[in-house]
Amino acid sequence: MLTVYVVLAYAALVVLLGNVSLGLIQWKDLEPALKWLVCFLCWNLGIEVLAKLDMAFKLLGGNNLPLLHLYTLGEFVLLFLFYTHLIEKPVWLRRLQYPILLAISMLIVLNSAFVQDLYGFNTYAKTGVQLLLIGAAVLFFFNLAAQEEPEAPSLPSLRLINSAILIYYSSSLVIFMFGNFLLTAHSNEFYLWVINASLNILFHILIFIALWNLKFRRDRYS
């Protein structure tokens, strides 16, 4: 089972690298929301590379969970900014985006500093961020349903990206809610991490398709 997990983890890393490459190639033509998404993908890649280096050279003593705490903060900030550039209603969300961003970021940092062990799962912060992103994804779909303007060329790709976020964060929510329990559970619980790795691959494949379609559509009509 461990071998399967490692293979899936490296496969996800390869797809993530493809996503980052596609995003950077299109960077100058991307709308602001998608630029924040590419920043998130770069952040994800950076954390994954550090995690793999830690596995190889024990940079953090063989426990890279502090990277999860760091990743959660960047994940929230970058995907929150992605969504505030997309969601038009309620209007107060965009007006108050920076106070909200600062307040929740401080809660994430305080959780890692004083509430949960830096070398354990940050289940409170991670679960909270996942719930917020699920809510943002649902809210974006409601905004799309109420939209009356002509469809923008990037909208099909944005729908797919939003679906990827909703599917992944909804499906992996339970795993991260009970992360500290699963960390100490018997090996027969390890299949849940294999499921999470599979969901991660699906997440990045859907984003790859969305970015590829965006580039193809732009090249076709340019």
N, C-alpha and C positions, 0 to 999 in steps of 0.2 A: 504493500500500500504506500509505503514511503517513496518507493521508486516512482510510482504513478504520480504522486504529488510533485516530486521534483521535476519530472518531465513536463507536467502541466504548468508548473511555475515558470520554467524556462521558455515554454511555448508562448505563454502570456507575455513574457518579456520581449520576445521577438516581435509579436504583434504590436506591442506598445512602442517599440523602436520604430516600426513602420508608421504608426500614427504620428509620432513626433516628427518624423521626416516629412510626411505629407503635410502636416500643419505648418512646418517652417518653410517648406517650398512655396506654400500659398500665402504666407504671412502678410505680405503687403496688400493683398486683395481681400483679406478677411474682414468682416464686420467686427466691431468691438467685442461683442459677446463671444464670438468664436476665437478671438485672440486670447481671451481669458481661459477658454477651454484648452487651447494649446499650451498656455502657461501651466495649467493643471497637469496636462500630460507630461510636460517637461519635469515638473515637480515629482510626479509619480515615478518617472524614469530615474531621476536622481536618487530618490529614496531606495528604489529597487537595486540600483547599482551598489549603493552603500551597504545594503543588506547582504548582497551576494559577496562583497568584499569582506564583510564581517564574518560570514560563514567560512570563508577561505582562510582569513588571517587572524580571526578572533580579535578584531579591533575593539570591540565592546565586551570582550570576555566571553564571547559565544552567545550572549543574550542581546539580540538587536531590537527588543521591544521598545527601548527609548526612541527608536526611529519611528515606531508606530505613533507615539505621542506627537512627535514632530510632524509626521505626515498628516495626522488628523487636523492639526491647526492649518496647514497649508491647503489641505483638501477643502475645509470649510471656507476659508477666505476666497480662494480662486473660483470655486463652484458657486458660492454666494454671489460674487461679482458677475459671473456668467449669467446667472438667472436674473439679477436686477437689471441687466441690460436687455432682457427679453420680456419680462413681465411688466405690463403696463398698468394693470389693475390688481389690487388696490393701489391708488396713486401714492399713498403714504409710504409704501414699501421702498419706492425709489427715492423719495424725499428723505427718508430716515435711514438710508442704507448704511451710511458710515457710522452713525451712533450704534446701530444694531450690530454692525460688523465688529466694532471695537468692544462692545459689551460681551458678546458671545466669545470672541477671541480671548478676552480676559478670563472668562469662566473656564475655557479649555486649558489655559496656562495654569490657573489656580488649581484645577483638578489634578494636573500632573505634578504640581509643586507641593500640594498639601493634603490631597484627598486620597489619591491612588498611587501606588508604588510605581516609580518610573520604570522599573524592571518587570512590571506586570502589565496586564491589559488595562487600557484606559476605557473600561466598559461604559462608564457614565458619559464621558465626552464623546466617544465613538458612537454610542447609541443615539445620543442627542443630535449629533451632526447628521446621522443617517435619517432620523425622523424629519429633521428640517429639510433635507434634500428631497426626501419623498414628498413632503408637502409642497415644496417648490415645483417639483415635476408635475404633480397633479394640478397645481394652480396654473402652470403654463398651458396645460391641455385645456383648462377652462377658458383661458384667455384666447386660445386658438379657436375654440368653438364660438366665441362671441365676436370674433374678428370679422369686419365687413370690408376691409380694404382688399385689393387684388393680392394674390399670393406672391410673396417675394421669391426670387430664384433659390434662395438658401433655405426656404421653409421645409421642403421635404427632408433635407439633411438634418435640420434642427429637430424635426419630429422624431427621426430615427435616433438621434443622440439623446433626446429626452426620454424616449422609450428605453434605451440602454441603461440610463441612469435609474429610471424607475424600476426596471426588472432587477438590476444588480443589487441596488440598495434595499429593496423590499425583500429579496430572497436571502441576502446575507445578514439581515438584521438580527435574526435569532442567534446566529453563530457568534456575532460580536457582543451581543447582550450577555452571553454566558461564556465569554472568552477565558476568564480566569478559571472557571470550572473545567472547561475542556482542556486547558493547559495541563491540569493535574489528573485528568481522567485516564481510564485505562485505554490501551491502544485501540480497542474496538470502537472508540469514539472518533478515531482519526479520520474515518471516512467523511466526516463533516467538513474537514479541511480540504479533502479532495473535491467535495462538492463546491466549496467556496472557490477553489482554484479553477474549476470548470466554469463557474459563473463569471469569474474574472476574465477568462479567455473570451467567453461570449460577449461580455461588455466591450472589450477592446476590438473584437471583430466587427461588432455593430458600428462602433465609432470609425473604424477603418473604412467600412463601406460608405458611411455618411461623408467622410472627408474625400474619399475617392470619387463619389458621385458629384460632390460639389466641384471638384477640380475638372471632372469630365464635362459637366454641364457648362462651366465657365469656358473651357477650351472650345467646346462645340459652338458656343454662341459668340465667341470673341472674334 
